[in-house]
Amino acid sequence: MSELTIKGKWQNELGSIMNITEFGEKTFSGVYYTSVGEVKKGEGNPLHGTYHIETWMDEKKVKHTSFLATIVVQWVNRKEKSSNPSCTTWNGKCDLSDDEKTVKGIDTTWLLRRFTTSFKNWDGIIMGKDYFVKYE
């Protein structure tokens, strides 16, 4: 397994915290604490993810490393009088330090899918971007 890791606490621009507690070979898991949405604040939701790290040499014999990750959270919504199931996925690229030994940030695009009875299926989909930086 590579020395690179995203284990630890990460915070996005809205104040949500992603705490990755387990980081194994190709997979990771932890808890996501959102600062937005219909979940009870302060309660975490399980997160699971996969990652791929690849190193290669370019034509000038310069080493490059790519670190890609996918994160999934199945929300446990606790809004009064409602139990609207939803799930979010984040797909992202880890920004590495100049020496490519540590992760500086995680640049993601997310897709939230929520239940809808509408015939307009797109009503249940929201997209956005998050950038996570080390929290502690």
C-alpha positions as CSV (number, residue, x, y, z in Angstrom):
1,M,0.0,0.0,0.0
2,S,1.2,3.5,-0.8
3,E,2.3,6.0,1.9
4,L,-0.4,8.4,0.7
5,T,-3.5,8.4,2.8
6,I,-6.6,10.4,3.4
7,K,-7.2,9.0,6.9
8,G,-8.2,11.7,9.3
9,K,-10.6,14.6,9.5
10,W,-11.4,16.8,6.5
11,Q,-13.6,19.9,6.3
12,N,-15.4,21.4,3.3
13,E,-16.2,25.1,2.7
14,L,-19.6,24.7,4.3
15,G,-18.2,23.3,7.6
16,S,-19.2,19.6,7.1
17,I,-16.6,17.2,8.5
18,M,-15.6,13.9,6.9
19,N,-13.7,11.7,9.4
20,I,-12.0,8.8,7.7
21,T,-11.1,6.3,10.4
22,E,-10.2,3.2,8.4
23,F,-7.9,3.3,5.4
24,G,-7.1,0.0,3.8
25,E,-6.0,-1.3,0.5
26,K,-8.2,0.4,-2.1
27,T,-11.1,1.1,0.4
28,F,-11.8,3.4,3.3
29,S,-14.6,4.2,5.7
30,G,-15.6,6.6,8.5
31,V,-18.3,9.1,9.4
32,Y,-19.6,12.2,7.7
33,Y,-21.0,15.1,9.8
34,T,-23.0,17.4,7.6
35,S,-23.6,21.1,8.4
36,V,-26.5,21.3,5.9
37,G,-29.5,19.4,4.8
38,E,-32.2,17.5,6.7
39,V,-30.1,15.3,9.0
40,K,-29.8,16.0,12.7
41,K,-26.8,18.2,13.2
42,G,-24.0,16.6,15.1
43,E,-25.0,13.1,14.2
44,G,-22.8,11.3,11.8
45,N,-23.7,9.1,8.9
46,P,-21.5,6.2,7.8
47,L,-19.3,6.8,4.8
48,H,-17.6,4.3,2.6
49,G,-15.2,4.8,-0.3
50,T,-12.7,3.5,-2.8
51,Y,-9.5,5.0,-4.1
52,H,-6.9,4.5,-6.8
53,I,-3.3,5.7,-6.7
54,E,-1.2,5.5,-9.7
55,T,2.4,6.6,-10.4
56,W,4.0,7.0,-13.8
57,M,6.9,8.6,-15.6
58,D,6.3,11.2,-18.3
59,E,8.4,11.5,-21.5
60,K,10.9,13.7,-19.6
61,K,11.3,11.0,-17.0
62,V,9.5,13.1,-14.3
63,K,7.5,11.0,-11.8
64,H,3.8,11.9,-11.4
65,T,1.2,10.5,-9.0
66,S,-2.6,10.5,-9.3
67,F,-4.9,9.9,-6.3
68,L,-8.6,9.5,-7.2
69,A,-11.3,8.8,-4.6
70,T,-15.1,8.0,-4.6
71,I,-17.0,8.6,-1.3
72,V,-20.6,7.4,-0.6
73,V,-22.9,8.4,2.2
74,Q,-26.4,6.9,2.7
75,W,-28.2,9.6,4.7
76,V,-30.3,8.8,7.8
77,N,-32.7,11.8,7.6
78,R,-34.4,12.9,10.8
79,K,-36.6,15.7,9.6
80,E,-39.9,15.8,11.5
81,K,-42.8,14.0,9.9
82,S,-40.6,12.9,7.0
83,S,-38.2,10.1,6.2
84,N,-36.9,11.0,2.8
85,P,-34.1,8.6,1.9
86,S,-31.2,10.0,0.1
87,C,-27.6,9.2,-0.9
88,T,-24.6,11.3,-1.9
89,T,-21.6,10.4,-3.9
90,W,-18.4,12.5,-4.2
91,N,-15.9,11.8,-6.9
92,G,-12.7,13.6,-6.6
93,K,-9.0,14.1,-7.1
94,C,-6.6,14.5,-4.2
95,D,-4.3,17.5,-4.5
96,L,-0.9,16.4,-3.5
97,S,2.0,18.3,-2.0
98,D,4.9,19.3,-4.3
99,D,6.9,16.3,-3.2
100,E,3.7,14.1,-3.8
101,K,4.0,12.6,-0.3
102,T,1.0,14.1,1.4
103,V,-2.6,15.0,0.4
104,K,-3.2,18.8,0.7
105,G,-6.9,18.7,-0.3
106,I,-9.7,16.7,-1.9
107,D,-11.4,18.4,-4.9
108,T,-14.8,16.7,-5.5
109,T,-17.9,16.9,-7.5
110,W,-21.0,15.5,-5.7
111,L,-24.3,14.1,-6.7
112,L,-27.2,13.8,-4.2
113,R,-30.0,11.5,-5.2
114,R,-33.2,11.7,-3.1
115,F,-36.5,9.8,-3.3
116,T,-39.2,11.5,-5.5
117,T,-42.6,10.3,-6.7
118,S,-42.5,12.9,-9.5
119,F,-42.4,11.8,-13.1
120,K,-39.7,14.4,-13.5
121,N,-37.0,12.1,-12.4
122,W,-34.4,15.0,-12.3
123,D,-36.4,16.6,-9.5
124,G,-34.6,14.2,-7.1
125,I,-31.0,15.0,-8.2
126,I,-28.8,17.8,-6.9
127,M,-25.2,18.4,-8.0
128,G,-22.4,20.5,-6.6
129,K,-18.7,20.8,-5.7
130,D,-16.9,20.5,-2.4
131,Y,-13.2,21.1,-1.6
132,F,-12.0,19.3,1.6
133,V,-8.9,20.4,3.6
134,K,-7.4,18.8,6.6
135,Y,-9.4,19.7,9.7
136,E,-6.9,18.9,12.5
